[in-house]
Amino acid sequence: MKITALVENNSKHKDLLAEHGISFLIEADNKKILFDTGATDTLLKNAKQLGVDLTAIDCIALSHGHYDHVGGLEYMSDKIVYVHPDIFIPKYDKEDGKYEYAGFPHEKNHYEEKNRIEFIEINDSLQLTENIKLHVDFKKPPVTSFCLKVDDDYMPDLFFDELALSIDTPLGLVVITGCAHSGIINFIDKVIEDNKKTNIYALLGGFHLAGLNDEETKAIADQINLYKINKVGISHCTGNKLAQYLVGSEVFAFNGGDKVSSLY
């Protein structure tokens, strides 16, 4: 198994671009799965630098409908893409009383017609391969500034479109998230519920903790510590406070170009 950060907010590799976004290449069970696509064509440029053939991708999973996770889909073609059906509802961020669009650059039919994308919409968690699952239906809606626009009205975004991915390995579950707007603990619990296994070996991705204060971050870290996770790879929207409160885990920044391989 190998997981490569193709797009991330930061990169220690001088030949790679960084942007506010995330895209992971997951290679497991003889499959190549792209988890999110970043915001722009950075995905293409970094893949070329890393020697990654994006035409060999078996499928794509989009964690939710924000531009920094789906924008790079414009540069992919002839792919199967797994999404929750709510992902296409227009997304906005409310800042200083103004609504800023934050969703897909194009409507669904643009990708289907121009890029020959086949969207597979899932309302329930899905067994993707023998050891890989996609997880949806997180039970605890978040409180955020993000909104959905429905019939010219704005309403709170409860992120029903969010999904996560897990890989069942001999050492435990590997959990991969995009932003975890619905709460990283909620995500972990859902993965445990769906897999009927409690051992989380690695947790990778964005946890959406960047805007929290120290007390709030520590409270979430204390909960994460209870799972006794071996490796925690922090990316994208996690923020820089969490690491100092995690105990008993190998914590590392999972930046652009970084690889996690041979976990077991």
C-alpha positions as CSV (number, residue, x, y, z in Angstrom):
1,M,0.0,0.0,0.0
2,K,1.2,3.5,-0.8
3,I,-0.5,6.9,-0.4
4,T,1.0,10.0,-2.1
5,A,0.0,13.6,-1.4
6,L,-0.3,15.0,-5.0
7,V,-1.8,18.3,-3.9
8,E,-1.5,20.0,-0.5
9,N,-1.3,23.5,1.0
10,N,2.5,23.0,1.5
11,S,5.3,21.1,-0.1
12,K,8.9,20.6,0.9
13,H,9.8,19.4,-2.6
14,K,11.1,22.3,-4.7
15,D,9.8,21.1,-8.0
16,L,6.2,20.8,-6.8
17,L,3.4,23.4,-6.6
18,A,1.4,24.0,-3.4
19,E,-2.1,25.3,-3.3
20,H,-5.0,25.5,-0.8
21,G,-6.4,22.1,-1.6
22,I,-5.9,18.4,-1.3
23,S,-5.5,15.3,-3.5
24,F,-4.2,11.9,-2.4
25,L,-3.3,9.0,-4.7
26,I,-4.1,5.7,-2.9
27,E,-2.5,2.5,-4.2
28,A,-3.9,-0.6,-2.5
29,D,-5.7,-3.8,-3.5
30,N,-4.1,-3.5,-6.9
31,K,-6.2,-0.4,-7.5
32,K,-5.2,3.3,-8.0
33,I,-7.8,5.6,-6.4
34,L,-7.6,9.4,-6.5
35,F,-9.1,10.9,-3.3
36,D,-10.0,14.5,-4.1
37,T,-8.5,16.6,-7.0
38,G,-7.2,19.8,-5.5
39,A,-8.4,23.2,-6.7
40,T,-6.7,23.7,-10.1
41,D,-4.4,22.0,-12.6
42,T,-1.8,21.7,-9.9
43,L,-2.8,18.1,-9.8
44,L,-1.6,17.6,-13.4
45,K,1.6,19.5,-12.9
46,N,2.6,17.7,-9.7
47,A,1.6,14.3,-11.0
48,K,3.9,14.9,-14.0
49,Q,6.8,15.9,-11.7
50,L,6.2,12.8,-9.5
51,G,6.0,10.4,-12.5
52,V,2.3,9.6,-11.7
53,D,0.3,8.5,-14.7
54,L,-3.2,9.9,-14.0
55,T,-4.7,8.0,-17.0
56,A,-4.0,4.8,-15.0
57,I,-6.3,5.9,-12.2
58,D,-9.1,3.3,-11.6
59,C,-11.5,5.7,-10.0
60,I,-11.9,9.0,-8.1
61,A,-13.6,9.7,-4.8
62,L,-14.6,13.2,-3.9
63,S,-14.8,14.0,-0.2
64,H,-17.3,16.9,-0.5
65,G,-18.2,19.7,-2.9
66,H,-15.8,22.5,-2.0
67,Y,-13.7,23.9,-4.8
68,D,-10.3,23.0,-3.2
69,H,-11.3,19.3,-3.3
70,V,-13.1,19.2,-6.7
71,G,-11.5,21.9,-8.9
72,G,-9.0,19.6,-10.4
73,L,-11.7,17.3,-11.8
74,E,-11.8,19.7,-14.8
75,Y,-8.5,18.2,-15.9
76,M,-9.5,14.5,-15.6
77,S,-11.5,12.6,-18.2
78,D,-13.0,9.2,-18.8
79,K,-13.2,8.3,-15.1
80,I,-15.7,6.9,-12.6
81,V,-16.2,9.3,-9.8
82,Y,-17.9,8.4,-6.5
83,V,-19.8,11.1,-4.8
84,H,-22.8,11.7,-2.5
85,P,-25.7,13.1,-4.5
86,D,-25.8,16.3,-2.4
87,I,-22.3,17.3,-3.6
88,F,-23.8,19.2,-6.5
89,I,-25.9,21.6,-4.4
90,P,-24.2,25.0,-4.8
91,K,-21.9,25.8,-1.8
92,Y,-21.1,29.1,-0.3
93,D,-19.0,30.6,2.5
94,K,-20.5,33.5,4.5
95,E,-17.8,36.0,5.4
96,D,-18.7,39.5,6.9
97,G,-22.3,39.1,5.8
98,K,-21.4,38.3,2.2
99,Y,-21.8,34.9,0.5
100,E,-18.8,33.8,-1.5
101,Y,-19.3,30.8,-3.9
102,A,-17.1,27.9,-2.8
103,G,-18.4,24.9,-4.9
104,F,-17.8,23.2,-8.2
105,P,-16.5,25.4,-11.0
106,H,-19.0,23.9,-13.4
107,E,-22.4,22.1,-13.2
108,K,-22.6,18.3,-13.2
109,N,-23.4,17.9,-16.9
110,H,-20.3,19.8,-17.9
111,Y,-18.1,17.0,-16.5
112,E,-20.3,14.3,-17.9
113,E,-20.3,15.8,-21.4
114,K,-16.9,17.5,-21.8
115,N,-14.9,15.2,-19.6
116,R,-16.9,12.0,-20.0
117,I,-17.1,11.6,-16.2
118,E,-19.4,8.9,-14.9
119,F,-20.7,9.9,-11.5
120,I,-21.7,7.1,-9.2
121,E,-23.8,8.6,-6.4
122,I,-23.8,6.8,-3.1
123,N,-26.2,7.3,-0.1
124,D,-24.7,4.6,2.0
125,S,-21.2,3.4,2.8
126,L,-19.7,1.3,0.0
127,Q,-17.3,-1.6,-0.2
128,L,-15.0,-0.4,-3.0
129,T,-12.6,-3.3,-3.0
130,E,-11.9,-6.2,-0.6
131,N,-10.2,-3.9,1.9
132,I,-11.2,-0.4,0.9
133,K,-14.5,1.3,1.9
134,L,-16.1,4.7,1.3
135,H,-18.0,6.0,4.3
136,V,-21.0,8.4,4.2
137,D,-23.9,9.4,6.5
138,F,-22.1,11.1,9.4
139,K,-24.6,11.6,12.2
140,K,-23.5,14.8,13.8
141,P,-23.9,17.9,11.6
142,P,-21.4,20.7,12.1
143,V,-21.8,24.4,12.9
144,T,-19.9,26.4,10.4
145,S,-20.1,29.5,8.2
146,F,-20.6,27.4,5.1
147,C,-24.0,27.5,3.4
148,L,-26.0,25.8,0.6
149,K,-28.0,27.8,-1.9
150,V,-31.4,26.2,-2.6
151,D,-34.1,28.0,-4.6
152,D,-32.4,31.3,-4.1
153,D,-32.3,30.8,-0.3
154,Y,-29.2,30.2,1.8
155,M,-29.3,27.6,4.5
156,P,-26.6,26.1,6.8
157,D,-24.4,23.4,5.1
158,L,-24.8,20.2,7.2
159,F,-22.2,18.5,4.9
160,F,-24.4,15.4,4.2
161,D,-22.2,15.1,1.0
162,E,-19.0,14.3,3.0
163,L,-17.3,11.0,2.6
164,A,-14.2,9.4,4.0
165,L,-12.2,6.4,2.9
166,S,-10.7,3.5,4.9
167,I,-8.3,0.7,4.2
168,D,-8.3,-2.4,6.3
169,T,-4.7,-3.5,6.9
170,P,-3.1,-6.3,9.0
171,L,-2.1,-3.6,11.5
172,G,-5.5,-1.9,11.7
173,L,-7.6,0.6,9.8
174,V,-6.1,3.5,7.8
175,V,-8.6,6.4,7.7
176,I,-8.4,9.2,5.1
177,T,-10.4,12.4,5.2
178,G,-10.7,15.5,3.1
179,C,-11.8,18.1,5.6
180,A,-14.0,16.3,8.1
181,H,-16.3,19.2,8.5
182,S,-18.7,16.9,10.3
183,G,-16.1,16.3,13.0
184,I,-13.0,14.1,12.9
185,I,-14.3,12.0,15.9
186,N,-17.5,11.5,14.1
187,F,-15.5,10.3,11.1
188,I,-13.4,7.8,13.2
189,D,-16.5,6.4,14.9
190,K,-18.3,5.9,11.5
191,V,-15.3,4.1,10.1
192,I,-15.2,1.8,13.2
193,E,-19.0,1.2,12.9
194,D,-18.9,0.3,9.2
195,N,-15.8,-1.9,9.5
196,K,-16.8,-3.5,12.8
197,K,-13.2,-3.1,14.0
198,T,-11.8,-0.7,16.6
199,N,-8.1,-0.6,15.8
200,I,-7.2,2.6,13.9
201,Y,-3.6,2.3,12.7
202,A,-3.3,5.6,10.8
203,L,-5.3,8.8,10.4
204,L,-4.4,11.0,7.4
205,G,-5.9,14.2,5.9
206,G,-7.6,17.4,6.8
207,F,-9.4,17.5,10.1
208,H,-10.8,21.1,9.9
209,L,-9.4,22.3,13.2
210,A,-7.5,25.4,12.0
211,G,-9.9,27.9,13.4
212,L,-10.2,26.4,16.8
213,N,-8.6,27.9,20.0
214,D,-6.2,25.9,22.1
215,E,-8.8,24.7,24.6
216,E,-11.1,23.4,21.8
217,T,-8.2,21.8,19.9
218,K,-7.0,20.0,23.1
219,A,-10.4,18.7,23.8
220,I,-10.5,17.0,20.3
221,A,-6.9,15.8,20.7
222,D,-7.9,14.2,24.1
223,Q,-10.6,12.2,22.3
224,I,-8.2,11.2,19.4
225,N,-5.7,10.0,22.0
226,L,-8.3,7.5,23.3
227,Y,-8.2,5.6,20.0
228,K,-4.4,4.9,20.4
229,I,-3.7,5.6,16.8
230,N,-0.1,4.8,15.7
231,K,0.4,7.4,13.0
232,V,-1.4,10.7,12.4
233,G,-0.6,12.6,9.1
234,I,-1.8,16.2,9.3
235,S,-2.8,18.0,6.1
236,H,-4.7,20.9,4.6
237,C,-7.2,22.4,7.1
238,T,-6.0,20.7,10.3
239,G,-4.0,23.6,11.7
240,N,-0.8,23.6,13.6
241,K,-2.1,23.2,17.2
242,L,-3.2,19.6,17.2
243,A,0.2,17.9,17.1
244,Q,1.2,19.3,20.5
245,Y,-1.7,17.7,22.2
246,L,-1.5,14.2,20.6
247,V,0.1,11.6,22.9
248,G,1.4,8.2,21.9
249,S,1.0,8.8,18.1
250,E,3.7,9.4,15.5
251,V,2.6,12.8,14.2
252,F,3.8,14.2,10.9
253,A,2.9,16.8,8.3
254,F,1.6,15.1,5.2
255,N,2.5,17.6,2.6
256,G,2.7,17.7,-1.2
257,G,5.0,15.0,-2.6
258,D,5.1,13.1,0.6
259,K,4.5,9.4,0.5
260,V,3.2,7.0,3.2
261,S,4.2,3.5,2.2
262,S,4.7,0.0,3.6
263,L,2.7,0.8,6.7
264,Y,2.5,-2.9,7.3
